[in-house]
Amino acid sequence: MMGQALPKPALRPFLAEDTPVLAAIFAASIEELTGDDYSEAQRQAWASVADDEEQFGKRLAGQLTLVATLQNSPVGFASLKGADQIAMLYVHPGAAGQGVASMLVEALEKLACGRGAKSLTVDASDNAQEFFSKRGYVGKQRNTVTVNGEWLANTTMQKTLGDDGAKPGVPS
C-alpha cells in the first residue's frame, strides 16, 4: 500500500454552497472521532450545532474558513476567528490521518502571521490535544463549555508564531 501515491489534499476558500457538506463533515467527525473522550449524549449535543445549516454557514462565512479537498471533494475545513484564534478544525473520518488537518493548521498559522498575530490559540477538544501539542501548542487552561444542554471539556492551547529564530527585518 505504501507504494501508491495518495492524492494530495488541496486548499481553497469557503464558498456558501459548501455549507451542507461541511455540516456533514462536522457531524461525522464528532460522531466517529471523539467517542473515546465524549459520551454519546455529549457528541450528539456537539454535532447538533450544525443542524441549523443557515446559522452554521453564517458562522463559517463570518470567519476566515478554508476547505481541504481531495480530488475536488471537501474532506475537511478549518476557520480562523480574528487574527489569532483557530475556531474550528474538522476532518471527515474517511480522510483522517492523511495530513489534511496538518495542512489546514499550517495554512491558518501562515494567515495568522499575515494578520500580524504573535500567537495562535485554540480550544482543543480532548481528542485533538495530542495533534496540537505535536505542532507546538501548549495547554494553558481547562475549560468546561455547555453545548445544547451538555457539558463538554476542552483545553485552551497556544502556540507562539514566527518563533523559528529568524526575526523579520533583522539580518541574520
C-alpha positions as CSV (number, residue, x, y, z in Angstrom):
1,M,0.0,0.0,0.0
2,M,2.9,2.3,0.7
3,G,3.9,2.3,-3.0
4,Q,0.7,4.1,-4.1
5,A,0.8,7.8,-4.0
6,L,-2.3,9.1,-2.4
7,P,-3.8,12.2,-4.0
8,K,-2.6,15.3,-2.2
9,P,-5.2,17.4,-0.4
10,A,-5.7,20.9,-1.8
11,L,-7.0,24.1,0.0
12,R,-9.4,26.7,-1.2
13,P,-11.6,29.4,0.4
14,F,-15.0,28.5,1.8
15,L,-18.0,29.0,-0.5
16,A,-21.6,29.4,0.7
17,E,-22.6,26.3,-1.3
18,D,-20.1,24.2,0.8
19,T,-22.3,24.6,3.9
20,P,-24.3,21.3,3.7
21,V,-21.2,19.1,3.1
22,L,-19.2,20.9,5.8
23,A,-22.1,20.5,8.2
24,A,-22.0,16.8,7.4
25,I,-18.2,16.6,7.9
26,F,-18.6,18.4,11.2
27,A,-21.2,15.9,12.5
28,A,-19.3,12.8,11.1
29,S,-16.0,13.9,12.6
30,I,-17.6,14.4,16.1
31,E,-19.6,11.2,15.9
32,E,-16.7,8.9,14.7
33,L,-13.5,10.5,16.0
34,T,-14.4,11.7,19.6
35,G,-16.0,8.6,21.1
36,D,-13.1,7.8,23.4
37,D,-13.3,11.2,25.0
38,Y,-17.0,12.2,25.0
39,S,-20.3,10.4,25.8
40,E,-23.0,9.7,23.2
41,A,-25.1,12.5,24.6
42,Q,-22.2,14.9,24.5
43,R,-21.4,14.0,20.9
44,Q,-25.0,14.4,19.8
45,A,-25.3,17.8,21.5
46,W,-22.0,19.0,19.9
47,A,-22.8,17.7,16.4
48,S,-26.3,19.3,16.6
49,V,-24.6,22.7,16.4
50,A,-24.6,22.2,12.6
51,D,-28.3,21.1,12.4
52,D,-29.2,24.7,11.6
53,E,-27.3,24.9,8.3
54,E,-28.1,28.5,7.7
55,Q,-26.6,29.6,11.1
56,F,-23.7,27.2,10.6
57,G,-23.0,28.7,7.1
58,K,-23.1,32.2,8.6
59,R,-20.6,31.2,11.2
60,L,-18.2,29.8,8.6
61,A,-18.7,32.9,6.4
62,G,-18.0,35.2,9.3
63,Q,-14.6,33.7,9.9
64,L,-11.7,33.0,7.5
65,T,-12.6,29.5,6.6
66,L,-10.5,27.2,4.4
67,V,-11.8,24.0,2.9
68,A,-9.5,21.0,2.2
69,T,-10.4,18.9,-0.8
70,L,-9.3,15.5,-2.1
71,Q,-10.0,15.2,-5.8
72,N,-12.2,18.3,-5.6
73,S,-14.4,16.9,-2.8
74,P,-14.3,18.7,0.6
75,V,-12.8,16.4,3.2
76,G,-12.2,18.9,6.0
77,F,-12.2,22.6,7.0
78,A,-10.7,25.0,9.5
79,S,-11.5,28.5,10.4
80,L,-9.6,31.5,11.8
81,K,-11.5,33.9,14.1
82,G,-10.0,37.3,14.1
83,A,-6.2,37.2,13.7
84,D,-5.3,34.7,16.4
85,Q,-7.8,32.0,17.2
86,I,-8.5,28.7,15.5
87,A,-12.2,28.5,15.8
88,M,-12.9,25.2,14.0
89,L,-10.9,22.2,12.7
90,Y,-12.8,19.2,11.4
91,V,-11.7,16.4,9.1
92,H,-14.0,13.7,7.7
93,P,-13.2,10.3,9.4
94,G,-12.6,8.8,6.0
95,A,-9.8,11.3,5.4
96,A,-8.3,11.3,8.9
97,G,-4.6,10.5,9.1
98,Q,-3.8,11.8,5.6
99,G,-2.3,15.1,6.6
100,V,-5.5,17.1,6.0
101,A,-5.6,18.7,9.5
102,S,-1.9,19.5,9.4
103,M,-2.2,21.2,6.0
104,L,-5.2,23.2,7.3
105,V,-3.5,24.3,10.5
106,E,-0.3,25.2,8.7
107,A,-2.3,27.5,6.4
108,L,-4.1,29.1,9.3
109,E,-0.8,29.7,11.0
110,K,0.5,31.5,7.9
111,L,-2.6,33.5,7.6
112,A,-2.5,34.5,11.3
113,C,1.1,35.6,10.8
114,G,0.0,37.6,7.8
115,R,-2.6,39.3,10.0
116,G,0.1,40.2,12.5
117,A,-0.7,37.7,15.2
118,K,2.2,36.8,17.5
119,S,0.5,33.7,18.8
120,L,-2.4,31.4,17.9
121,T,-4.9,29.9,20.4
122,V,-7.3,27.0,20.0
123,D,-9.8,25.5,22.4
124,A,-8.9,21.9,21.6
125,S,-11.2,19.0,22.3
126,D,-9.7,16.2,24.3
127,N,-9.2,14.1,21.2
128,A,-7.4,17.0,19.3
129,Q,-4.9,17.8,22.1
130,E,-2.2,15.4,21.0
131,F,-2.4,16.7,17.4
132,F,-2.0,20.3,18.6
133,S,0.8,19.6,21.1
134,K,2.8,17.8,18.4
135,R,2.5,21.1,16.4
136,G,4.0,23.1,19.3
137,Y,0.8,24.2,21.0
138,V,0.9,24.3,24.8
139,G,-2.0,23.8,27.1
140,K,-2.9,26.9,29.1
141,Q,-6.2,26.1,30.8
142,R,-9.0,23.6,31.0
143,N,-12.5,24.8,30.1
144,T,-16.0,23.4,30.5
145,V,-18.5,24.7,28.0
146,T,-22.2,23.9,27.7
147,V,-23.4,22.9,24.3
148,N,-27.1,22.3,23.8
149,G,-27.5,21.4,27.5
150,E,-24.5,19.1,27.7
151,W,-21.2,19.9,29.4
152,L,-18.0,19.4,27.3
153,A,-14.4,19.8,28.4
154,N,-11.7,21.3,26.3
155,T,-8.3,22.9,26.7
156,T,-7.2,26.3,25.6
157,M,-3.8,25.8,23.9
158,Q,-1.4,28.4,22.5
159,K,1.4,28.5,20.0
160,T,3.9,31.3,19.5
161,L,4.1,32.1,15.9
162,G,7.1,33.0,13.8
163,D,9.5,31.8,16.5
164,D,11.9,30.0,14.2
165,G,14.8,32.1,15.1
166,A,14.5,34.5,12.1
167,K,13.3,37.9,13.1
168,P,11.7,39.8,10.2
169,G,13.7,42.9,9.2
170,V,16.8,41.9,11.2
171,P,19.7,40.5,9.1
172,S,20.7,37.1,10.4
